[in-house]
Amino acid sequence: GAGVLIGKKLGEADLKGANRVFGSVLSAGLITGVLFAAVSLVFRSALCSLLGATPELLPQALQYLTVVFAFAPIYVVYVLYNILSIAVRTDGAPKLAAISSAGVIVTNLSLDLLFMKVLNWGLVGASASLCIAETVGTLILLTHFWNKQALLSFHFHIPTWNEIKEYVENGFGVGSA
C-alpha cells in the first residue's frame, strides 16, 4: 500500500511527501518486525501447531523457527527487505531490486548446500542460510540510498494511526523474491 503512495507522491514531484511515506513505512515495518519476532519466539510452539505442524513435524519446525526468531534483528531484516525492494523499484532502480532478489536466491541456495550437505547442520543450517541471504539482499538494496540520483532517503519517521490505516487500505505489496 505504501509503495503506491510513494509512487503517487514521486509522480506529483512531492519528494517531501514521498520521503515521509517511506520513512513512516520503514518505521512501521521495524516496529512490526520486532513485535512479531518477539511474540513468535515466545509462542513458537503454539504458532507451529496453529499453522498445522503435526506432532511428528513439530520438533523440526521448532528447531527451524528457533534459529530464525532467535536472530530477531535478522527477522526484522526480512520485513525491511520487502519494504526496501518495493521502494527501490518505485524510486527508479528495478534492476538493483532484481539483482538483490538474485543475490538472495544464490546466497540461500549456496549456503543451504554448504550448511546442510557439507557441514551437516540440518534445519539449523537451512534457517541460518535464509537469515544470511536476506541480510545480503538488504545490504544490496541499501546501496541505492547512497546513490545521488535516489529520490528517497533512508530515514525513520513514526507514522500516525491514520497513515498506517491508509497503507493497509491500499493493500500489501507482493514482496520481492
C-alpha positions as CSV (number, residue, x, y, z in Angstrom):
1,G,0.0,0.0,0.0
2,A,2.8,2.4,0.9
3,G,4.6,1.7,-2.4
4,V,1.6,3.0,-4.3
5,L,1.6,6.2,-2.2
6,I,5.3,6.7,-2.6
7,G,4.9,6.3,-6.4
8,K,2.0,8.8,-6.4
9,K,4.0,11.3,-4.4
10,L,7.0,10.9,-6.7
11,G,4.8,11.4,-9.7
12,E,3.4,14.6,-8.2
13,A,7.0,15.7,-7.6
14,D,6.3,15.8,-3.9
15,L,9.6,14.5,-2.7
16,K,9.0,15.5,0.9
17,G,5.7,13.6,0.9
18,A,7.3,10.5,-0.7
19,N,10.0,10.5,1.9
20,R,7.6,10.9,4.7
21,V,5.6,7.9,3.5
22,F,8.8,5.9,3.0
23,G,10.2,6.9,6.5
24,S,6.8,6.0,8.0
25,V,6.6,2.6,6.4
26,L,10.2,1.8,7.4
27,S,9.4,2.7,11.0
28,A,6.1,0.7,11.0
29,G,7.9,-2.3,9.4
30,L,10.7,-2.1,12.0
31,I,8.2,-1.9,14.9
32,T,6.0,-4.7,13.5
33,G,9.0,-6.9,12.8
34,V,10.4,-6.6,16.3
35,L,7.0,-7.2,17.9
36,F,6.2,-10.2,15.6
37,A,9.6,-11.7,16.2
38,A,9.3,-11.4,19.9
39,V,5.8,-12.8,20.1
40,S,6.7,-15.6,17.6
41,L,9.8,-16.6,19.6
42,V,7.8,-16.8,22.8
43,F,4.8,-18.6,21.3
44,R,6.6,-20.6,18.5
45,S,5.2,-23.9,19.6
46,A,1.6,-22.7,19.6
47,L,2.2,-20.9,16.3
48,C,3.6,-24.1,14.6
49,S,0.6,-26.0,15.8
50,L,-1.8,-23.3,14.6
51,L,-0.2,-23.4,11.2
52,G,-0.7,-27.2,11.0
53,A,2.5,-28.8,12.2
54,T,1.8,-32.4,13.1
55,P,3.3,-33.8,16.3
56,E,5.9,-35.6,14.2
57,L,7.0,-32.4,12.4
58,L,6.8,-30.1,15.4
59,P,10.4,-30.7,16.7
60,Q,11.8,-29.9,13.3
61,A,9.6,-26.8,12.8
62,L,10.6,-25.6,16.3
63,Q,14.3,-26.1,15.5
64,Y,14.0,-24.1,12.3
65,L,11.9,-21.3,13.8
66,T,14.0,-21.0,16.9
67,V,17.1,-20.2,14.9
68,V,15.1,-17.7,12.7
69,F,13.4,-16.0,15.6
70,A,16.5,-16.1,17.9
71,F,18.0,-13.8,15.3
72,A,15.2,-11.3,15.8
73,P,17.3,-8.5,14.2
74,I,17.6,-10.7,11.1
75,Y,13.9,-11.3,11.2
76,V,13.4,-7.5,11.1
77,V,15.7,-7.6,8.0
78,Y,13.1,-9.8,6.3
79,V,10.5,-7.1,6.8
80,L,12.8,-4.3,5.8
81,Y,14.0,-6.3,2.7
82,N,10.5,-6.3,1.3
83,I,9.8,-2.7,2.1
84,L,13.2,-1.6,0.6
85,S,12.7,-3.8,-2.5
86,I,9.4,-2.1,-3.3
87,A,10.8,1.4,-2.5
88,V,13.9,0.8,-4.7
89,R,11.8,-0.3,-7.6
90,T,9.5,2.7,-7.2
91,D,12.5,5.0,-6.9
92,G,13.7,4.1,-10.4
93,A,16.1,1.2,-9.7
94,P,14.2,-2.0,-10.7
95,K,17.5,-3.6,-11.9
96,L,19.0,-3.2,-8.4
97,A,15.9,-4.8,-6.9
98,A,16.2,-7.7,-9.3
99,I,20.0,-8.1,-8.5
100,S,19.1,-8.1,-4.8
101,S,16.5,-10.9,-5.4
102,A,19.0,-12.9,-7.3
103,G,21.6,-12.3,-4.6
104,V,19.2,-13.7,-2.0
105,I,18.4,-16.7,-4.1
106,V,22.0,-17.6,-5.0
107,T,23.2,-17.0,-1.4
108,N,20.5,-19.0,0.1
109,L,21.0,-22.0,-2.2
110,S,24.8,-21.9,-1.9
111,L,24.7,-21.7,1.9
112,D,22.0,-24.4,2.0
113,L,24.4,-26.7,0.2
114,L,27.3,-25.8,2.4
115,F,25.5,-25.8,5.8
116,M,23.2,-28.8,5.1
117,K,25.2,-31.1,2.8
118,V,28.8,-30.3,3.7
119,L,28.6,-29.3,7.3
120,N,25.5,-31.5,8.2
121,W,23.8,-28.7,10.1
122,G,20.3,-29.9,9.0
123,L,17.5,-27.5,9.6
124,V,19.7,-25.1,11.7
125,G,21.8,-24.7,8.5
126,A,18.7,-24.1,6.4
127,S,17.5,-21.4,8.7
128,A,20.9,-19.8,9.1
129,S,21.4,-19.7,5.3
130,L,18.0,-17.9,5.0
131,C,18.9,-15.3,7.6
132,I,22.3,-14.6,5.9
133,A,20.8,-14.5,2.4
134,E,18.1,-12.0,3.4
135,T,20.8,-9.8,5.1
136,V,22.8,-9.9,1.8
137,G,19.7,-8.8,-0.2
138,T,19.0,-6.0,2.3
139,L,22.6,-4.7,2.1
140,I,22.4,-4.7,-1.7
141,L,19.2,-2.7,-1.6
142,L,20.7,-0.2,0.9
143,T,23.3,0.8,-1.7
144,H,20.6,2.5,-3.6
145,F,20.3,5.2,-0.9
146,W,23.9,6.2,-1.3
147,N,23.2,6.9,-5.0
148,K,22.9,10.7,-5.6
149,Q,20.1,10.1,-8.1
150,A,17.9,8.4,-5.5
151,L,14.9,10.5,-4.7
152,L,14.1,8.6,-1.5
153,S,16.3,8.9,1.5
154,F,16.7,6.3,4.2
155,H,15.3,7.6,7.4
156,F,12.7,6.7,10.0
157,H,9.5,8.6,10.8
158,I,7.0,7.4,13.3
159,P,3.7,7.0,11.4
160,T,0.3,8.2,12.7
161,W,-2.5,5.7,13.0
162,N,-4.2,7.4,10.1
163,E,-1.1,6.8,7.9
164,I,-1.0,3.2,8.9
165,K,-4.7,2.8,8.1
166,E,-4.1,4.4,4.7
167,Y,-1.2,2.0,3.9
168,V,-3.3,-1.0,4.9
169,E,-6.4,0.2,3.0
170,N,-4.2,0.5,-0.1
171,G,-3.2,-3.2,0.2
172,F,0.0,-5.1,0.6
173,G,2.8,-5.5,-2.0
174,V,3.7,-8.9,-3.3
175,G,7.2,-8.9,-1.8
176,S,10.2,-9.4,-4.0
177,A,11.5,-12.9,-4.5
